[in-house]
Amino acid sequence: MKEIGDEIEFLAVCRTKHFKNVKKHIFELTGTKDGIALLSSNSQILKCVLGLIRDSEKFTAKDAVRTLVNISAEESGASSLLALTEIDIVLEMVKCIQDQDYVHADFACGVLANLTRPKSLCQIVFDRLSAESTKLEGLVYVLCQMNYNKHGAKLHLLAPVITNFSQLPGGRSQLMDRKKCVFQRLLPFTEYHESKGRRKSIIAAIHNCCFEKENHDWLLSEDIDLLSRLLLPLAGPDTFTSEENESLPIDLQFLEDDKQREEDPEIRKLLLETIMQLCITRKCRETLRSQNVYFILRELHKWETDKLCLLVLEDLINILIRANGMGPDDL
């Protein structure tokens, strides 16, 4: 490892064109924690790698951004990248993601997802992003544009970035800015079947937003109609009486015979926990009761086999069928 370290020191003082000749060797070093630690300890090497992410030779650019993905996967490596001076890793990744012609945008999303995973680093990334014109709203816009990247990058890993930011009070505030239409753009992804990862991440972000109790009335209002978005993936081809059907939210009435429930139990549990979070106040519990959420949950209970989902589901049903006058205002 000492010999490799000496080589790293040599490369650090070389110009980028010399660094390109050993890019594969550098990338291979990121396959071990010791290798990542070695690279992370040298800011010049990190700057060289970052300087190659837009190289005209596409394989050089690909190896460079993949190297950043691996380095940022370790918290120490992510910290080193964020500590770089003269070049801002956050803004560079955001530029790559927003550039519709950048071939390796999926890897750039991976770097940003890694940088925002540790909560302490997530705040640093969020602050830098918020200081720019892009802000969180800009990333949500990109995520919501189908076929945004002209070279086929799917940008699915941008979704966990949104989730990570939603763990921060400032992130939730930007997502639920009522003067804009950021939160509403995320709602269709509760039933986005092209990518389970994107679907799960966005539902997790919605779940985190529901920790802001003061926004519950707004989230359950007709303007947002979050309840229908949460219940629809849990609904199946259930048979209700005409009276029951007509009492449900409009999007849940008379569903098709081939309607499928969410197949992933972790996502179903997350949806149920999100509805549970909306039951914190008496007023919102009354809203859920008035929309006869119980009918959907009753049929789900007949179908559900996952033990963890059943535990949450039964708790939720108990809250909703409890006599109206019982229990505290806030749970």
N, C-alpha and C positions, 0 to 999 in steps of 0.2 A: 504493500500500500504506500510505503514511503516513496518508492520509485514513481508510482503514479502521481503522488503528490508533487514531486519535483517536476514532472511533466506538466501538471496543471499550472504550476507557477510559471513555467516557460511559456505555455500557451496564453497565459493571462497578459503577458506583455507583448504578444504577437498581434499583428493586425488581423482583422476579421477574415481576410482572404486565406490566411494560413490556418486559421481555426476551422474553416470549412473542410479542410483535408482530413481532420480527425473527428468530425462530427459524429460518425457512427460509434467511435470509441467512447466519446463523451456520453452519448445516449445509452450505451451499454452500462456505463457506470451507475446510471440511475436505477438499475435493476436491483440494487442492494441498498440497505440503510446506510452502510459505511460509505458507499459511493456517493449517495445523495448528501451525506454530511460533509464529505470532502468538497464537492462542488458548491454546496451552500456556503462554505466558509470563504469562498473567493468571489468577491463582488465583480471583479473584472471578467471572470469566466461567465457569470450570470448575464452580464451586460452583452458579452459577445453572443451568447445564445439568443438573447432577446433581440439583438440586432439582425438576426438571420431569419426571423419569422416571416418576413416579406421578401426573402431572397428570390431572385428571378428563376433560380433553379428549384423547381417545385419539391424535389426530394430533400434538398437542403432545408427548405422552409418547413417541410413536414417533420423532419427529424428534430429541428429546433423547437417547434411548438410541442412536440411529443415529449421532449426533454423537460420542458417547463411543466407539463402535466404531471410527470413523475416526481419532479422536485417539489412541486406544490402539494403533492399528496401527503407529504410529511409536514407536520406543523412547523418544525424548525426550518424546513425549506421554504414554506410559504412566508414565514416571518422574514427570512433573508431576502426574498424577492420583493416584499413590501418595503424593505429597508433601503432598497437601491435608490441612489440619488441620480440626478440628471435625466433619468428615464422612469416613467411611472408605469409599472406593470398593469395596474388597474385600467388606466386610460388606454394603454396599448391594446389590451384584450377587448375592451369595449369597442374600440375602433375596428378591430378585426371582425367582431360579431356584427356590427352595423354595416360593414362593407359587404354589399351583396355580391361582389366579385371575389371575395377572399375564399380560396379553396378550402382552407383548413379551419373554417369557423367552428366546426364541432369541437375541435381540440381547444380552441380559445374558450369555448363555453366550459369545457372541462377544467381548464385552469381557473376560471372565475368561480366555478363551483367549489373547487378545492380551497381557494383563498378565503371563501366565505363560510367554510364549514366550522372552524373554531369560532366561538361566539366573540371572543376578544378581537380576533382579526376581522371578523365580519363587520364589526362597528367601524374599523379603520377603512375598509373597502367602501362601506356605505357612505361614510363621511366624504370620501374623495369623489364618489359618484355624485353625491348630492350637491357638491360644489360646482359641478359642471352643468351644462344645459341639458344633457341627456336625462339625468336623474333616473329613478326607478321606472317612471312612466315610459321612458324611451325603450328600456329593455322589455317591458310588457308589450309595447307596440310591436317590436320585432318578433317576439314569441308568438303573437297572435296572427301574424301574416303568414298564411300558408305558402310554401314554396318561395319564401323570402330570398333565400340564397340561390343565386343563379347556377351554382355548381352542384346542387343537390344536397348540401349540408342540411340536416334536419333540425338542428338547434334544440334538440330535446333536453340537453343538459342545461339549458338556460332556465328550465323550470325549477330545478333544485336551488338555483341562485335566488329565485323569487321566494322560495320557501325559507331559505336561510335569512334573507332580509326581513321576512315577516316575523321572525323571532324578536326583532328589535322594535321598540316603541315607535321610533322614527320611520321604520319600514312600514309598519301597519298604518301609520298616519298617512303616508304617501299613497298607499294602496287604497285607502278608504277616503281619499280626498273627495268630498261631495261636489266640489266645483268642477271636477274632471270625471272621466269615465274610465277609470283604471280597473277598479274591482269588477265592474260589470263585464269587462272583456275576458276575465278569467273564467267566468261561470260556465261557458259551453264546454270547457275541458273536463267537467265532472263526468262526461260521457264520451270522452275522446279515446277511441279504441285503437288508434294507430300506434300509440305508445303507452304502455301501462306505467312506465316511469314518469312520463309527463303528467298523466292523469293523477297518479298518486301524489306527486309533488304539489300540484295546484290545489288538490283537495286539502293537503297538509297546510298550505298557505292560507286557505279559507278558514280552516280550523283555528289557526293561530290568530287570525283576525277576529274571531269570535270571542277571544279573551277580553276584547274591549267592550265591556258591558254597556257603555253609554251609546254604542252604535247598534245595539240589538234591534231597537225599534225600526231604525233605518234599514237594516238588513232584512227584516221581515216585512217591510213595506212593499206595496205594489211596484214601486220603482225598481226594486232589486229582486224581489221574489226569491230570496235565497232558499226558502223552505222547499219549494218545488224542485229546485236544482239538486238539493240534497236527497230528497225522497225518490226522485225518478230512477236513479240507479238501483235503488233498493226494491223497486216495484217490479212485479212480474205479470204474467198473463192471468191476473187474479179475477175471480168472479165476484162481483158485488151486486147487491140489489140496485134497482134504479135510483132509489132514494139515497143509498150510500154513495153511489157514483156521483150524483149531482151535488153532494155535499163536499166532495173533495176539491182541491185546487184544480183549476181548469186543465192544466197540463197533465194531470194524473187521472183524468176521467176517460173511460172507455178506451183503454190501451189496447194495442194490437195483440192478437192471439200468440204471436211469436216474440213478444217482448221478453228480453232476457235480463235477469238481475246481474249486478256486478259480480264477476266471477272470482275476484281476488278477496279472500277473507280479511286481509289486512286493510284493504280499502273500505270494505263494508264496515269494519270496526271503526275506522276513522270517520266515516260518514255518520255513524250512530253517535260517536263521541261529540261530533260537531253539533248535532241536533241536541244532545244532552247539554252542551254548553249554552245553547240558546234557551234552556229551561231555567236559567239561574233566577230570573225575576218572575214574580207572580203574573205580571202583565203579559210577558212573552209566553208563559205557560198557557195562559188563557187564549192567546192567539193561536197556539198550536192545537189546543183542544177545539177551538172554533172551526179550524180547518180539517178536523177529523183525521189527524195524523194517525190516530190509533188504528184505523182500518188498514192502512198500509203496513203498519208494524205488526198487526195481528196476523196478516197473511205471511209476512216475512218470517215470523216466529214458527209457523207451520212448516216452512221450507228450510230454515237455517239448521245446519249441522255443526258448525264450528263452535266449540265451547266458549271461546273468548267473546265471540260475537253475541252468543246467547246471553252471557252474563250482562253485557252492556245493554242489550236489547231488553232484557227483563227489567233491569233497573229503570230504563227509560219509560217502559210501559207502566211501571208502578207509579212513577212520578205523574204521568198523564192521566191515569185513572183515579188518582187520589181525589177525594172529595174536594170540591173547589175551595171550601173555607179552611181546609187543613194546611198546616205547614207554614213556615216563615215566608216572608216576602221574597227574600233572597236565600237561595240554597247554598 
